[in-house]
């Protein structure tokens, strides 16, 4: 069975997505997600100009060979654009293989290790009462693990807080976490690290007091802290028994995680900006992290992420794949299939996509009892509607830029 063509579809049903459609010579179609938040057109161009022309005539079943061909053959390796493009191809080929086999994808990957993939949702609020309302909503929906983010006194808006006055995507759309804002230039937000470090422990104290000890609580620092600040935060949150503390310091400085590790027993998750196993080699082998955050969409696809997680299993490191709405339902479906299989699965980030997004992609995975179950349909369980997608053209959008109070551009 040969690949006949590969088509790149850029659409914006609520937010921008890059979708790869691979069609075989006998008419089987597979879909892959190549979305890179705020840089979607870079991946689309890479796919259209440099990857799609290489695929026609290749064996659609030769997934590993195609992965190595695209990774090694191009000379320029790694990086988010390259790896998102490879991920789109890899996921689409797995979708095709499972459809031909007549099996849901997880069966080809080894079969289920659990009934559902534990997921966490995002609760946020500008203040404590608003946060409590959000937590209650998530509990009512069935979540058993919840990420906690709040506004910081003195700051008008904080990335990841739904009620932030400066964070509207447009109209009445709720800004929960990651949506790039539709605009000609990125929005700029102010940041005060000292105010944040003073405030966050009191937030978790209030949440534990109100909701008890059974809920798994998570928090994302969005790379904003120095090593000593990260260590201080991890230690100050120890009494509240976090499931994990995420992205405490810029991931490029990997030795910094050793400093943090020596000063706190709070579990650490990192890696949503990583895209190959080489980014993790040191952190995993030195056991400086507890959870791997890379999504299938940004880290070379199912083939690549499976390789990362097999290596992580040697060191008792678990998965915690990135999965907000900047990963399309295709990428989320792929994560659910792989997560169901992995022995060292930890948790899956899960945000419900907008109604427009769901209508275009037609996902069939199921959320219940705090967990995600992939579709039992052959393949990924995605019913992508190209005609409907065409009604939502790309709109320029950017993630915000953070500045310290003195005006210096800061990590986020």
C-alpha positions in Angstrom: 0.0 0.0 0.0 1.6 3.2 -1.2 1.1 6.9 -0.2 -0.6 8.6 -3.1 -0.7 12.2 -1.7 -0.3 14.4 1.4 -2.4 17.5 1.8 -1.9 20.2 4.4 -5.0 21.9 5.8 -4.8 25.0 7.9 -8.0 26.0 9.6 -9.2 28.1 12.5 -12.4 26.7 14.1 -12.0 28.7 17.4 -8.2 28.6 17.1 -5.6 27.8 14.4 -4.8 24.1 13.6 -2.5 22.4 11.1 -3.8 19.1 9.9 -2.0 16.7 7.6 -4.2 14.3 5.5 -2.4 11.3 3.9 -4.2 9.3 1.3 -3.0 5.9 0.0 -3.4 4.5 -3.5 -6.3 2.4 -2.4 -8.2 5.3 -0.8 -7.4 4.9 2.9 -7.0 8.2 4.7 -5.1 9.1 7.8 -4.9 12.3 9.8 -2.0 13.9 11.7 -1.7 17.0 13.9 1.1 19.5 13.1 -0.2 22.5 15.2 2.5 24.7 16.7 0.8 27.4 18.7 1.6 30.9 17.3 3.9 29.4 14.6 1.4 27.3 12.7 2.3 28.7 9.2 6.0 27.7 9.8 5.0 24.0 10.2 2.5 24.2 7.3 5.2 25.6 5.0 7.7 23.0 6.1 5.1 20.2 5.4 4.0 21.6 2.1 7.4 22.6 0.7 9.8 20.0 2.2 7.9 16.9 3.5 4.8 16.2 1.5 6.8 16.0 -1.8 8.9 13.2 -0.3 5.9 11.0 0.7 4.3 10.1 -2.6 5.1 6.5 -3.6 6.4 5.5 -0.1 5.1 2.4 1.6 2.4 3.6 4.0 3.1 0.8 6.4 6.8 1.5 6.8 6.3 3.9 9.7 9.7 3.5 11.4 11.6 3.8 8.1 9.6 7.0 7.2 10.3 8.5 10.6 14.0 7.9 10.3 14.0 9.1 6.7 12.4 12.4 7.6 14.5 12.9 10.8 17.9 11.8 9.6 17.6 12.4 5.9 17.0 16.1 6.1 20.3 16.8 7.9 18.7 19.6 10.0 17.4 17.7 13.0 15.2 18.4 16.0 13.5 21.7 16.7 9.7 22.3 17.2 8.9 23.0 13.5 10.7 19.9 12.2 9.4 17.6 14.9 5.8 18.9 14.6 5.9 18.1 10.9 7.3 14.6 11.5 4.7 14.1 14.1 1.9 14.9 11.7 3.2 12.3 9.2 3.9 9.7 11.9 0.4 10.0 13.4 -1.4 9.9 10.1 0.5 6.7 9.1 -0.4 5.1 12.4 -4.1 6.1 11.8 -3.9 4.4 8.4 -2.2 1.3 9.7 -4.9 0.8 12.4 -7.7 1.4 9.9 -6.3 -1.2 7.5 -6.0 -3.6 10.5 -9.6 -2.9 11.5 -8.5 -2.1 15.1 -8.4 0.9 17.4 -4.8 2.2 17.4 -4.1 1.2 21.0 -4.5 -2.4 20.1 -1.6 -2.1 17.6 0.5 -0.5 20.2 0.2 -3.4 22.6 -3.3 -3.3 24.0 -4.8 -1.6 27.1 -2.9 -1.4 30.4 -5.8 0.4 32.1 -9.5 1.2 31.6 -9.0 5.0 31.2 -6.3 7.6 31.2 -6.4 9.8 34.3 -6.7 13.4 33.1 -6.5 16.8 34.8 -8.5 19.9 34.0 -7.7 23.6 34.5 -9.3 25.5 37.3 -8.5 29.2 37.6 -9.8 32.5 38.9 -8.6 36.0 39.4 -9.2 35.6 43.2 -9.9 32.8 45.6 -13.8 32.8 45.4 -13.6 32.7 41.6 -11.0 29.9 41.7 -13.3 27.9 44.1 -16.2 28.2 41.6 -14.0 26.9 38.9 -12.8 23.9 41.0 -16.4 23.1 41.9 -17.3 23.1 38.2 -14.5 20.7 37.4 -15.5 18.4 40.3 -19.1 18.4 39.0 -17.9 17.4 35.6 -16.1 14.4 37.1 -12.4 15.5 37.2 -10.3 13.9 40.0 -7.2 15.9 39.2 -7.2 19.7 38.8 -4.5 22.3 37.9 -4.7 25.4 40.1 -3.9 28.8 38.7 -4.9 32.2 40.1 -4.3 35.9 39.6 -1.5 37.6 41.5 -2.4 40.7 43.6 -1.1 43.8 41.8 -1.0 42.3 38.3 -3.8 43.0 35.9 -3.6 39.7 34.1 -1.8 36.4 34.4 -1.3 33.8 31.7 -3.4 30.8 32.4 -6.1 32.6 34.5 -9.5 32.5 32.8 -10.8 35.8 34.2 -7.8 37.9 33.4 -9.1 41.2 32.2 -6.4 41.5 29.5 -6.7 37.9 28.4 -9.8 37.8 26.3 -9.5 35.9 23.0 -12.4 37.9 21.6 -16.0 38.4 22.4 -17.1 36.3 25.4 -14.7 33.5 24.8 -13.2 32.1 28.0 -9.4 32.2 28.2 -8.4 29.2 30.2 -4.8 28.7 29.3 -3.1 28.7 26.0 -5.2 30.3 23.2 -3.0 32.6 21.1 -4.8 35.9 20.8 -5.9 37.0 17.4 -4.0 40.2 16.8 -1.3 41.8 14.7 1.2 41.8 17.6 1.5 39.7 20.8 -0.2 41.1 23.9 2.2 42.1 26.7 1.6 41.2 30.3 3.5 42.4 33.4 5.0 39.9 35.9 6.2 40.2 39.5 8.0 37.1 40.8 8.1 38.1 44.4 4.4 38.8 44.6 3.8 35.4 42.9 6.0 33.5 45.4 4.2 35.1 48.3 0.8 34.4 47.0 0.8 30.8 45.6 1.3 28.9 48.9 -1.7 30.7 50.4 -3.8 29.7 47.4 -3.0 26.0 47.9 -3.6 26.3 51.6 -7.1 27.7 50.9 -7.9 25.0 48.3 -6.9 22.1 50.6 -8.9 23.7 53.4 -12.0 24.0 51.2 -11.8 20.8 49.2 -9.8 18.3 51.3 -6.9 16.0 50.6 -8.3 13.6 48.0 -8.1 15.8 44.9 -4.9 15.6 43.0 -3.7 19.2 42.6 -1.2 20.5 40.1 0.4 23.9 39.4 2.3 25.4 36.4 5.0 28.0 37.0 5.4 28.6 33.2 9.2 28.6 33.3 9.3 31.9 35.2 11.6 31.2 38.1 15.3 31.1 38.7 16.6 27.8 40.3 16.6 29.3 43.8 13.1 30.7 43.4 11.9 27.3 42.0 13.4 25.5 44.9 11.7 27.9 47.3 8.4 27.4 45.6 8.6 23.7 45.6 9.5 23.6 49.3 6.7 26.0 50.3 4.2 23.8 48.5 5.2 20.6 50.2 2.5 20.8 52.9 -0.2 20.7 50.2 0.9 17.4 48.6 0.9 18.4 44.9 0.7 15.8 42.2 3.3 17.9 40.4 4.9 21.3 40.0 5.4 22.1 36.3 8.0 24.0 34.4 9.5 25.7 37.4 12.5 27.1 35.5 13.5 27.5 31.9 14.0 24.0 30.5 17.1 24.9 28.6 19.1 25.1 31.8 18.8 21.4 32.7 21.4 21.5 35.5 19.1 23.9 37.3 16.7 21.0 38.0 19.4 19.4 40.2 19.4 22.4 42.5 15.6 22.3 42.7 15.6 18.6 43.3 18.0 18.9 46.2 15.7 21.3 48.0 12.2 19.9 47.6 10.3 16.7 47.5 7.5 18.2 45.4 7.3 16.1 42.2 8.5 17.9 39.1 7.1 17.9 35.6 8.8 19.4 32.6 9.2 19.2 28.8 6.3 20.6 26.9 8.8 22.6 24.9 11.0 19.6 24.4 10.7 17.7 21.1 13.2 14.7 21.1 14.5 12.0 23.4 17.8 13.9 23.4 16.2 16.8 25.3 15.3 14.4 28.1 18.4 12.1 28.2 20.2 14.0 31.1 17.1 14.9 33.1 15.8 11.3 33.0 19.1 9.5 33.6 19.9 11.8 36.5 16.3 11.4 37.8 15.8 15.2 38.0 12.2 15.0 36.9 9.2 12.8 37.6 7.0 13.4 34.6 7.6 13.9 30.8 5.4 16.6 29.4 6.0 16.5 25.6 2.9 16.0 23.5 2.8 13.6 20.5 2.1 16.6 18.3 5.3 18.5 19.1 7.7 15.6 19.7 7.8 13.6 16.5 4.6 11.6 16.8 3.7 8.3 18.4 6.9 6.6 17.3 9.1 9.2 19.0 7.1 9.7 22.2 6.9 5.9 22.7 10.7 5.8 22.5 11.0 8.6 25.1 8.6 6.8 27.5 10.3 3.5 27.1 13.6 5.2 28.1 11.8 7.0 31.0 10.4 3.7 32.3 14.0 2.6 33.2 14.1 5.4 35.8 10.5 5.2 37.0 9.6 8.5 35.3 6.0 8.7 34.1 4.1 10.4 31.3 2.2 13.7 31.7 1.6 14.7 28.1 0.8 18.3 27.3 -2.8 18.5 26.0 -4.5 21.9 26.1 -6.4 23.1 23.1 -3.3 24.0 21.1 -3.1 20.3 20.4 -5.9 19.4 18.1 -8.4 16.5 18.7 -6.2 14.4 16.5 -3.2 14.9 18.8 -5.3 14.3 21.9 -6.7 11.1 20.4 -3.2 9.9 19.7 -2.2 10.7 23.3 -5.2 8.8 24.6 -4.4 5.7 22.5 -0.7 5.7 23.6 -1.6 6.6 27.2 -3.9 3.6 27.5 -1.0 1.3 26.5 2.0 2.8 28.4 2.9 0.9 31.6 4.5 4.1 32.9 1.5 6.4 32.1 1.1 9.1 34.7 -1.6 11.6 33.7 -2.9 13.4 30.6 -3.7 17.1 30.4 -7.2 17.5 29.1 -9.1 20.7 28.1 -12.4 20.4 26.2 -12.1 21.8 22.7 -14.5 24.4 21.6 -17.8 23.3 19.9 -16.5 24.6 16.6 -13.3 22.5 16.9 -15.2 19.4 17.8 -17.6 19.8 14.9 -14.7 20.1 12.4 -12.6 17.2 13.8 -15.4 14.8 15.0 -13.4 13.2 17.9 -14.9 10.0 19.3 -12.8 9.6 22.5 -14.8 9.6 25.7 -14.4 11.4 29.0 -15.9 9.9 32.1 -15.1 9.1 35.8 -12.1 11.5 35.7 -10.5 9.7 32.7 -10.2 9.6 28.9 -10.9 6.5 26.9 -9.9 6.4 23.2 -12.4 5.4 20.6 -13.0 1.7 19.7 -13.3 2.6 16.0 -10.5 1.5 13.7 -7.7 4.1 13.7 -7.6 7.2 15.9 -11.4 7.7 15.9 -11.4 11.1 14.1 -14.0 12.2 11.6 -12.4 15.3 10.1 -14.8 17.5 8.0 -12.7 19.2 5.3 -15.6 21.2 3.9 -16.4 22.6 7.3 -12.8 23.3 8.1 -12.6 25.4 4.9 -15.2 27.8 6.4 -12.7 28.7 9.2 -9.6 30.3 7.5 -6.4 31.0 9.4 -6.3 34.1 11.5 -3.0 35.6 12.8 -2.6 35.0 16.5 0.2 35.1 19.1 0.8 33.9 22.6 1.5 36.8 25.1 4.9 38.2 25.9 5.8 38.7 29.6 7.7 41.6 31.0 9.0 42.3 34.5 7.9 45.4 36.2 11.1 47.2 35.0 10.2 46.4 31.4 12.5 43.4 30.8 11.2 40.6 28.6 10.8 37.6 30.9 10.1 33.9 30.6 6.5 32.6 30.8 
